[in-house]
Amino acid sequence: MDAALSMRRQAVTLAAIAERPNLELACWKAARGRQGRPAVARFLAERERQLDQLAAAILSGQAPEGRGSRFVIHDPKRRVIHAACFADRVLHHAIFNVVEARFETMLVDSSFACRPGKGVHRAVLAVQRSLQRWPWFVQVDVDGYFPSIRHDLLMALLQRRFKGAGFMALLGRIVDGGATAGPGRGLPIGTLASQHFANAFLDGADRFILDQPGAGGHVRYMDDLLWGCESRAVAVESLAALEGFLREALDLRLKPQRRIARSSEGARFCGYRVRQGAILPGRRKMVRFRAAVVRIESARRAGLVLDGDCQRAWDASLATLAGCASEGFRRRVLGGFGYSREPGCPSD
């Protein structure tokens, strides 16, 4: 794409967001896999009226509703997850149906989170290529990333990419309504809008790293970054430079646990142990797989699941180890339950 064209601001109107076909598509996306939940079922039971109300709220500047719930997960660290109410979920999908392509042009190719055709597995493969290409690497993580994002800096970024007074006001209400660390700071973890906003917010850091002499092989998955370097000296210099950029340009800090190492030592990234010659499951993935096998076998032997449900459970458990060399580990775990091959739902 021509560079000048890619930097033009996209004009977005509230009418485009509130168009009925767009809201119908957004409703389908938001409901996918959730139709059995009470709040979703209630919305869908009155879908015509609910979408009429949502369209009116968008056009009148009353959206989003701002309601939702919070819950805590430990994965393994404690995270507070924010679940937007279903009407706001539909709103977020309606917005990104219109502007997701523009968000794509904002990002470098080596950013892998929340993007079509990217994802964890491709990020891990990119890390492996970086380790194969560069003799040293740096790995860092932004400290308290989502709660640390400043709204004024985020809105300034969005204003450089989009225009339309009503649309920008809508984005501003979504951003301000999600403050998690006091007025003007923080995005909620768990909403579609937050994922896209947070991903775009660090794009400047990606480009900064790619401009460092003697560095390359950059990979980012949300706020986890890794890049390769031609020497340890370059690694130290590029890390110090990035710290300065984040502090001055984005008011962000890195976690103290940053790593500079020889690529031959390998890296841990997105739950995988990445080596120059192999990608292996991390400890948490192995623990989860073993626990899933125990649950499935207990339920199967007690006659609590149908064959089809059991097969789906096996498929889901095996998917946790997708993209890595785990045949030996799977064989050992499954062998403990008498399996000589990867199971479906065998009959006794």
Sequence and secondary structure as in RCSB ss.txt:
>XXXX:A:sequence
MDAALSMRRQAVTLAAIAERPNLELACWKAARGRQGRPAVARFLAERERQLDQLAAAILSGQAPEGRGSRFVIHD
PKRRVIHAACFADRVLHHAIFNVVEARFETMLVDSSFACRPGKGVHRAVLAVQRSLQRWPWFVQVDVDGYFPSIR
HDLLMALLQRRFKGAGFMALLGRIVDGGATAGPGRGLPIGTLASQHFANAFLDGADRFILDQPGAGGHVRYMDDL
LWGCESRAVAVESLAALEGFLREALDLRLKPQRRIARSSEGARFCGYRVRQGAILPGRRKMVRFRAAVVRIESAR
RAGLVLDGDCQRAWDASLATLAGCASEGFRRRVLGGFGYSREPGCPSD
>XXXX:A:secstr
  HHHHTS EE  HHHHH HHHHHHHHHHHHTTTTTSHHHHHHHHTHHHHHHHHHHHHHHT      EEEEEEES
SSEEEEEEE HHHHHHHHHHHHHHHHHHHHTS TTB TT TT SHHHHHHHHHHHHHH SEEEEEEBTTHHHH B
HHHHHHHHHTTEE HHHHHHHHHHHHHT SSSTTB   BT HHHHHHHHHHTHHHHHHHHTSTTEEEEEEETTEE
EEEESSHHHHHHHHHHHHHHIIIII   B S  EEEEGGG EEETTEEE SS EEE HHHHHHHHHHHHHHHHHH
HTT S HHHHHHHHHHHHHTTTTS  HHHHHHHHHTTT SS  S    
